[in-house]
Amino acid sequence: MTAVPYARPGADHMTLDEVTQVPRMNPVDLVSRARSEALYVQVLGEIRRRISGGEWVAGQRVPSERDLAQLLGVSRITVRKAIDLAVQEGLLSQSRGVGTFVGAATSVQQDLSEVRTFERTITDQGMTASTELDFSGIVPADISMSRTLHLDALSGVYNLRLVGLGDAVPVVYYDSYFPQGLGQKMASAADDLISAKVPFSTLDLYKAEGIGRVPNKVVQTIGAVPAGDSLARILHLSEGAPVLVIESLMVDDLGTLEFRRAHYRPDRYKFTISRRVGALLAP
């Protein structure tokens, strides 16, 4: 199976004019001190226009305060005031260290005490779930991956990468590794679901006909990493923005099935867990 690159555009990899989707023009064409309206009101109006006109779409990261100030010919203080008002109106949302995005922030809430499908997690939040294929194919395995999957040293493994979206906004990037035989079956099942436009993660693929194995245990670790250039483009983040990572090792009675790294946008995904403390505080 050949690799299929994920082609969704990333704003951080484009020029300012491409991000704003308008031709370069003089600041006076957008905001003018000759008008009776305060400058921040005019900037707010420009934000509204670009959103209502479809130039800025839901989930898109908008230009920085500095870039907007340069584009519109106003101070960063003026832009900041307009953005604050746009956030209050629900036109924009902000995530510290991540950026400013079109639309009010809607976070996916997931309870870590149970394993749930991607589709259920997204639809329970009132959003429409979808899945897109980023890559599918055999890749070299290093010694660590070979040991994890209990394979011969330096043998090839099957790599399946998926983008999970909520209301067409990328919220999670799945990077999964399988022994080659199982991986080829999983990739075929993934192709079928992609063609049928059914949202899924690799967990759903085990239910497909012909897979023959189903995980009965998952071991997970949680951490955080800065988004590299490629991941930032896929998740529509700034390079270096923090990303929540959950590594999962899926096994059955016969051995290891899958090693998966799931990268979650911290402004769009929240995890909760309930823990008992009774024994700790007992007299």
N, C-alpha and C positions, 0 to 999 in steps of 0.2 A: 504494500500500500504506500502511496507517495505522500510526502508531507503536504499539508494544506495550511499555508500561512494565514494567520488571523489578520484581516485587512481593515478592522475598525480604526479610523483615524484617531491620533492622539494629539490633543491641543498643544502639549508641551513640546512637540516635535515639529511645530509649524511656525511660520513667521507671524508677527503681530497682525498683519493685514489678512492673512489666511484664517487666523483664529477668529477675528471679528467678522470675517466674511464680507467686508466692504472695501472698495478701493480706497487707497490713500487719498486723503483730502485735507485741506487746510482746516485748522481748528475752528475758524470762524464759521465754517459751513455747518458745524455741529453745535457749538456753544458760543454765545456772543455776549460780551459785557454791554453791548448796546441795547440788549433786550431788557424789558422791565422785570422779568423773572430773575430771582437769585440764581447764581451759577449752580449751586448744588441741586436746585429744582430742575434746571435744564439737564444736568447730568442724569438725574433720576428719570427724567422723561426719555433720555436717550437709551437708558437701560430698559425701560418699559418697551420702547419701540423695537429694540433688537430682539427681545423675547417674544413679543406679540407677532412680529414679522417673521419669526422662524429662523432668524440669523443665529441666535443662541438657543439651543435646544435643551430640554430637561436633562440634567445630569452632567452637562458640559461644564468644564472648568473655564471660568472667564479670565480675561487678562488681569494681571496684577494691578494694584493701585498705581504703581509707577508708570506702567504701560498705558493705562487708561488716562492718567493725568497728561502724559505726553501726547497721546492721540487727540485728546479734547482740548488741550491748551489751557489747563487749569491746574491748581495746586493739588497735592495729594490729600491735603486736609479736606478740600472740597469733594474730592472723589470719595474719601472715607465717609463723609457725612451722607452722601447720596447712597452709598452701599449699605450703610447702617439702616437707612429708611427702607431700602429695597428688601433687606432681611426682615424688617418688621412687617412688611407687606406680604412676605412669603414668596417674593419673586426670586430671591437668592438665599443661599444658606452657606455658612462658613464652618470650616473645620480647622482647628488650630494646627498649624504645621503641615496642613494638606492643601488648603486653598479655598477659593470661593466658587460655588457651583450654582447653576440655574435650578431653581425650584426649592421648595421647602424641604428640609432634611427629613427623609423617611428612612428609618433604620430597621433592618431585619433583626428581630429578636429570636434567639435560639437558646433553648435550655440544654445545657451540656449533660444533664442527667439521663437523657435519652437520645438514641440515634434516630434521626428523621431524614426523610428524603428531601432533596433540594426543592422539588416542586411544592411539597406541602409546606415547607418552611416559608417560601416566598408567598404562596397564595394565602396562607393564614394571616399575612400582614396586609391583605387586600391588594396585592400587586400581581401583575401578570408575569409569570416565569417563562424564561426561554433559555436555550443552551446553544452555543456555537462552538464549532470545532476549530481549534488552533493548530494542532499538529497530531499526526498519527503515523508511527513508523518505528523501525528498529534502530536503536542507538547503542553505542558502546557503553558498557557498564564498568565503573571503577571497582576497586577491590571492596570498598565499603558497601556498594549497592549489591555486588555479587553475594557478599556475606548476608546481607539483609534478606535477600530473596532465596538464599541457600542454593546458589548456582555455582557452576565452575568459575574460577577466577577469570575475570576479563571477558566473559562471554557476553553476547549482545542481549539486551532486554527490550521489551516492547514499551514504548513511551506514548501515552495518550494525554493530550492537554486540552482542556475544555474551559470555556468562559461561561459562567453562569450570570444571567442578567435578571433584574427585576424592573419591570416597566421600561425595558430596553436600555437600562443603565447597568454597566458591568459592576457586579458586587463581589464576585469571587472568581479566582483562577485556580483550576485544579490541574495539578501536574502529577500524573500517576505512572508507576512502573510495574510491569508484570513479567513473569517468565514468558518467553516468546509464544509458545503454543496457546496459553490462556489469553495473552494480550491480543493475538490475532482474532480470536473469537470475540473478545470484548470490543475490539475496533469494528468488527462487522455488525455487532448489535448496536453500537453507537451510530454507525452510518444509517441503519434502519430508522432509529429514533430521530436523527437529524432530518432525514427525508420526510418523516411523518410530522415534523415540527412539534415533537413531544419534548418537554423540558426534562432534564435528567442530570444526575451525576453518575460516577462509576458505580455507586452503590446500587442503582436501579438496574444496571446491566447484568448483574448476577441472576436476575429473574428471567433473562432471555432464554429461549429454547436453544439447547445445545451447549450451554456454558458448563453445566455438569457439577459445578462446585459453588457453595454459598458460604460466606464468612459467618462464623458463630461467635467471633470475638474480635474486638478492635482495641488496640493499645494506642493511646494518643498522647502527644506532648504539645505544649503551647509555648509560642515565643513570638518575637517581633523582629523584623528586619527592615532596613531602608529599601525602598523600591529602586531597582536598577532601571536603566533606560527602557528596556523591553517591557518589563512589568508595568512601569509607569504609563507607557503608551496604551497598554491593554486595559488597565483599570482606570484610565483617564486621571492620573495623579501627576504631581510634580516629581521629578526625579529626586530621590532621597527622602520622599515622604514616608512616614512609618506605615508598615503593613503588618497586620496580624497573621501569623502562620500557625496552622495546626498540622502536625505530621501524624499520619495514621498508618498503622501496620495492621492489615486485615488478614486473619488466619482462619483456617478450619481444622478439623481433626487430622488432616493429612499434611498440613504445613502452611507456609506463607503464600498468600494469594497476591497481595498488592501492597506496595508502599506508595503513599500519596502525600504530597504537600499541597495544602489548600491555602491560598493567599487571599485574605479578606480585606476589603476597604474598611478602615476603622470608622469612617464617617457614615457607613451604610450597613454595618453589621455589628450587632452587639450580642454577647454571650452572657448567660446567667447560669448560676448553679446554686442549689440549696444544700447546705452542709449541716450535719447535726453536731452540737457541741455539748450535749448533756453529760457524756462520760467525762469530758475534760473538766467540767465545773462541779462534778459530783463531790460531796463532802467525803 
